[in-house]
Amino acid sequence: MTDRCEFCGGPATPTPIGSMLCADCVERYDAYCCGCSGERCHTLRSIPHTEICSRCELRCRMSTLAAADREMLGGLARSGHRFAAIRAVRRILGVGVSDAAWIVHQSED
């Protein structure tokens, strides 16, 4: 059985971080491990990035929120007002819906 590319499904070989990518996808994507969490990351080479994954960057941004904002977001999320919490995160941090939903999910704990 041939190993398949994680992105396109073509024949692949392992990258230094253990991802299975074909030659075309190796040229297209930068594969690296997050400097914070150690998670495997793949980013288009055409998009600049740091050595920290997007989730860790969001965690860093969340840590800079004022305590009152963190408590307000957590309270909205825990009380079942997820959409209000997502809107508040988008307004406060200026992130997209997907990132805001992830932050709210993290705040529910």
C-alpha positions as a LaTeX table, in Angstrom:
\begin{tabular}{lrrr}
\hline
Residue & $x$ (\AA) & $y$ (\AA) & $z$ (\AA) \\
\hline
Met1 & 0.00 & 0.00 & 0.00 \\
Thr2 & 1.32 & 3.43 & $-0.99$ \\
Asp3 & 1.48 & 6.23 & 1.57 \\
Arg4 & $-0.80$ & 9.09 & 0.55 \\
Cys5 & $-0.40$ & 12.86 & 0.78 \\
Glu6 & $-2.35$ & 14.41 & 3.64 \\
Phe7 & $-3.57$ & 17.19 & 1.34 \\
Cys8 & $-4.14$ & 15.83 & $-2.16$ \\
Gly9 & $-4.04$ & 12.06 & $-1.75$ \\
Gly10 & $-1.17$ & 11.55 & $-4.17$ \\
Pro11 & 1.80 & 9.26 & $-3.47$ \\
Ala12 & 3.78 & 10.73 & $-0.57$ \\
Thr13 & 6.94 & 10.46 & 1.47 \\
Pro14 & 7.44 & 11.52 & 5.10 \\
Thr15 & 8.60 & 15.06 & 5.88 \\
Pro16 & 11.14 & 15.75 & 8.65 \\
Ile17 & 8.23 & 16.36 & 11.09 \\
Gly18 & 6.42 & 13.16 & 10.13 \\
Ser19 & 3.78 & 14.52 & 7.75 \\
Met20 & 3.05 & 12.56 & 4.59 \\
Leu21 & 3.27 & 14.96 & 1.62 \\
Cys22 & 3.74 & 14.52 & $-2.12$ \\
Ala23 & 6.46 & 16.48 & $-3.94$ \\
Asp24 & 3.98 & 19.15 & $-5.16$ \\
Cys25 & 2.60 & 19.76 & $-1.66$ \\
Val26 & 6.11 & 19.90 & $-0.18$ \\
Glu27 & 6.74 & 22.79 & $-2.59$ \\
Arg28 & 3.39 & 24.44 & $-1.73$ \\
Tyr29 & 3.32 & 24.04 & 2.09 \\
Asp30 & 5.75 & 24.83 & 4.87 \\
Ala31 & 5.63 & 21.98 & 7.41 \\
Tyr32 & 6.86 & 22.80 & 10.92 \\
Cys33 & 6.21 & 22.04 & 14.58 \\
Cys34 & 4.73 & 24.81 & 16.72 \\
Gly35 & 7.37 & 26.29 & 18.99 \\
Cys36 & 4.84 & 26.49 & 21.82 \\
Ser37 & 2.64 & 23.37 & 21.68 \\
Gly38 & 4.79 & 21.11 & 19.50 \\
Glu39 & 1.81 & 20.41 & 17.19 \\
Arg40 & 2.52 & 19.70 & 13.52 \\
Cys41 & 1.60 & 22.69 & 11.34 \\
His42 & 1.23 & 23.21 & 7.60 \\
Thr43 & 1.02 & 26.69 & 6.13 \\
Leu44 & 1.04 & 27.84 & 2.54 \\
Arg45 & 4.53 & 29.07 & 1.77 \\
Ser46 & 2.98 & 32.17 & 0.19 \\
Ile47 & 1.57 & 33.25 & 3.59 \\
Pro48 & 4.07 & 34.59 & 6.14 \\
His49 & 3.87 & 32.93 & 9.56 \\
Thr50 & 5.67 & 32.70 & 12.86 \\
Glu51 & 6.92 & 29.47 & 14.40 \\
Ile52 & 3.85 & 29.46 & 16.67 \\
Cys53 & 0.62 & 27.85 & 15.42 \\
Ser54 & $-2.57$ & 29.87 & 15.01 \\
Arg55 & $-4.18$ & 28.29 & 18.10 \\
Cys56 & $-1.23$ & 29.27 & 20.30 \\
Glu57 & $-1.32$ & 32.77 & 18.82 \\
Leu58 & $-5.01$ & 32.96 & 19.79 \\
Arg59 & $-4.19$ & 31.76 & 23.31 \\
Cys60 & $-1.60$ & 34.55 & 23.56 \\
Arg61 & $-4.15$ & 37.11 & 22.36 \\
Met62 & $-6.70$ & 35.80 & 24.87 \\
Ser63 & $-4.17$ & 36.22 & 27.69 \\
Thr64 & $-3.86$ & 39.93 & 26.87 \\
Leu65 & $-7.60$ & 40.53 & 27.40 \\
Ala66 & $-8.62$ & 42.48 & 30.46 \\
Ala67 & $-9.86$ & 40.26 & 33.29 \\
Ala68 & $-13.34$ & 41.79 & 32.98 \\
Asp69 & $-13.52$ & 40.89 & 29.28 \\
Arg70 & $-12.34$ & 37.32 & 29.95 \\
Glu71 & $-14.93$ & 36.91 & 32.70 \\
Met72 & $-17.69$ & 38.37 & 30.51 \\
Leu73 & $-16.83$ & 36.03 & 27.63 \\
Gly74 & $-16.59$ & 33.01 & 29.91 \\
Gly75 & $-19.90$ & 33.89 & 31.55 \\
Leu76 & $-21.65$ & 34.20 & 28.18 \\
Ala77 & $-20.17$ & 30.93 & 26.97 \\
Arg78 & $-21.00$ & 28.99 & 30.15 \\
Ser79 & $-24.56$ & 30.33 & 30.29 \\
Gly80 & $-25.33$ & 28.98 & 26.83 \\
His81 & $-25.18$ & 32.33 & 25.00 \\
Arg82 & $-22.58$ & 31.07 & 22.52 \\
Phe83 & $-23.62$ & 33.32 & 19.64 \\
Ala84 & $-23.47$ & 36.42 & 21.83 \\
Ala85 & $-20.05$ & 35.29 & 23.08 \\
Ile86 & $-18.81$ & 34.71 & 19.50 \\
Arg87 & $-19.99$ & 38.18 & 18.47 \\
Ala88 & $-18.27$ & 39.70 & 21.51 \\
Val89 & $-14.98$ & 37.90 & 20.74 \\
Arg90 & $-15.11$ & 39.07 & 17.14 \\
Arg91 & $-15.73$ & 42.65 & 18.29 \\
Ile92 & $-13.02$ & 42.64 & 20.99 \\
Leu93 & $-10.26$ & 40.72 & 19.17 \\
Gly94 & $-11.18$ & 41.32 & 15.53 \\
Val95 & $-10.97$ & 37.62 & 14.60 \\
Gly96 & $-13.04$ & 35.54 & 12.18 \\
Val97 & $-16.03$ & 33.37 & 13.10 \\
Ser98 & $-14.04$ & 30.12 & 13.26 \\
Asp99 & $-11.39$ & 31.55 & 15.59 \\
Ala100 & $-14.04$ & 33.27 & 17.72 \\
Ala101 & $-15.98$ & 30.00 & 18.07 \\
Trp102 & $-12.79$ & 28.20 & 19.12 \\
Ile103 & $-12.06$ & 30.88 & 21.74 \\
Val104 & $-15.61$ & 30.61 & 23.09 \\
His105 & $-15.28$ & 26.84 & 23.27 \\
Gln106 & $-12.05$ & 27.25 & 25.27 \\
Ser107 & $-13.81$ & 29.75 & 27.55 \\
Glu108 & $-16.59$ & 27.30 & 28.42 \\
Asp109 & $-14.24$ & 25.25 & 30.60 \\
\hline
\end{tabular}
